[in-house]
Amino acid sequence: MTCPICGKPTAPGFRPFCSRRCADIDLGRWLTGQYRIPVSEQTPPEDEAENSHPLDRSQGIG
């Protein structure tokens, strides 16, 4: 297995990375938003959103 940041062989103490440096680079990318998980949000029609509470919709009440 190779480090996803630099391509060197991984080190057991930092797996899947080769070093603390590469692990920190990866963490920094997550914290600054360089990595994103795609999400598709569906919004209810405006009249439904205004007339019901968000918890009611999630529980199938409203």
N, C-alpha and C positions, 0 to 999 in steps of 0.2 A: 504494500500500500504506500502511496506517495502523499506528501503534504499537498493539500488543495491550494495553498498560497504560493509556495515556491517550487514544488515538484520534487523535493528531496525525500529520501526515505523517512518514514515516521519514527518517532521516538516513543517508547512505551509510556513514559511519564506525561507526554503531551498529545497522545493519540487523539484525533487523526492528524495532528500537526507534527512538525519536526522539532519545534522549539517553542519556548515561551513567547518569543518575538512574533512568530507566525500566528500563534493563538491570540495574542493581543491585537494584531492587525485585523484578524477576523472579527473579534469582539468589537473593535472600533468601527468596522464596516456595518455591523448590525446596529450599533448605537447611533450612528449618524444617518441611518436610513438608506444606505447604499444597497442593502439586501431588503427585498420586500416580498411578502407572500401575497400573491394576487387574490383579491376578494371581489366577489360580485354581490353588491348589496341591492336588495330589492326594497323599494319604498312603497308603502301602501298609497292608494289614492288619497288626495288631500282631504276630502270629506271624511273618510274613515280615520285618518290620522288625527284629525281635530276632535272627533267625537268619542274616542276610546283611549284608555290608558295603556301604555306600552305593556304592562304586565298582563292586562286583560287579554291582549292579542296573543301573547306567548302562551297563555293557558287555555286559549280557545273560548274565552268567556264573551268577548265583545266582538 
